[in-house]
Amino acid sequence: MTAWQNKDAATLKQTMAPDFLFIGPQGVSTRDGWLSSLQYCSLVSASFADSQVRTLPSNAAVLIYKLHYVGDCGGNPIPSDTIVTATFARRNGRWWIVATTFTPVTH
């Protein structure tokens, strides 16, 4: 989250697989599309809760957690309470994030 908050695209790119997909309220983005959103989206703060890890066969894992964050995209507030599902795959001895889904939580 620190890299996102600091708009550090280089660090984020090192963790995201080349075929990474972000699935959120606005649709589906590629790694480059999501990284380009750093130009107009800001993350002010974030906190995590209730994390769970599920390992899958064939060098894969899923991380699920609640995320409360404050930020905006283009001056518009972004949903602040979200369930995040991040899917990881081990490729050539290295772990990569291959997909992340943000599901807004409505109260």
SULTACOR-V623092 format. One record per backbone hydrogen bond with DSSP energy under -1.0 kcal/mol. NH is the residue of the N-H (numbers start at 0). CO is the residue of the C=O. E is the energy in kcal/mol with one decimal. If there is no record, write none. Layout:
nh=NH co=CO e=E
nh=NH co=CO e=E
This chain:
nh=4 co=0 e=-3.1
nh=5 co=1 e=-2.5
nh=6 co=3 e=-1.4
nh=7 co=2 e=-3.1
nh=8 co=6 e=-1.5
nh=11 co=7 e=-2.1
nh=12 co=8 e=-2.6
nh=13 co=9 e=-1.2
nh=14 co=11 e=-1.5
nh=15 co=11 e=-1.1
nh=16 co=96 e=-2.8
nh=19 co=16 e=-2.3
nh=20 co=97 e=-1.3
nh=21 co=28 e=-2.7
nh=22 co=99 e=-3.1
nh=23 co=26 e=-2.7
nh=26 co=23 e=-1.7
nh=28 co=21 e=-2.7
nh=33 co=29 e=-2.8
nh=34 co=30 e=-2.8
nh=35 co=31 e=-2.0
nh=37 co=34 e=-1.3
nh=38 co=35 e=-1.5
nh=39 co=36 e=-1.2
nh=40 co=36 e=-1.6
nh=41 co=71 e=-3.1
nh=43 co=69 e=-3.3
nh=44 co=69 e=-1.3
nh=46 co=67 e=-2.4
nh=48 co=65 e=-1.7
nh=51 co=63 e=-2.5
nh=53 co=61 e=-2.8
nh=55 co=59 e=-3.2
nh=59 co=55 e=-1.2
nh=60 co=87 e=-2.0
nh=61 co=53 e=-2.9
nh=62 co=85 e=-3.0
nh=63 co=51 e=-2.8
nh=64 co=83 e=-1.9
nh=65 co=48 e=-2.8
nh=66 co=81 e=-3.2
nh=67 co=46 e=-2.7
nh=68 co=79 e=-2.4
nh=69 co=44 e=-2.3
nh=71 co=41 e=-1.8
nh=72 co=75 e=-2.7
nh=73 co=39 e=-3.2
nh=75 co=72 e=-1.8
nh=77 co=70 e=-1.6
nh=81 co=66 e=-2.6
nh=82 co=102 e=-2.6
nh=83 co=64 e=-3.1
nh=84 co=100 e=-2.2
nh=85 co=62 e=-3.1
nh=86 co=98 e=-3.2
nh=87 co=60 e=-3.3
nh=88 co=95 e=-2.3
nh=89 co=58 e=-3.1
nh=90 co=93 e=-3.1
nh=93 co=90 e=-1.6
nh=95 co=88 e=-2.3
nh=96 co=14 e=-2.8
nh=97 co=86 e=-3.0
nh=98 co=86 e=-1.3
nh=99 co=20 e=-2.1
nh=100 co=84 e=-2.5
nh=101 co=22 e=-2.7
nh=102 co=82 e=-2.5
nh=104 co=80 e=-3.4
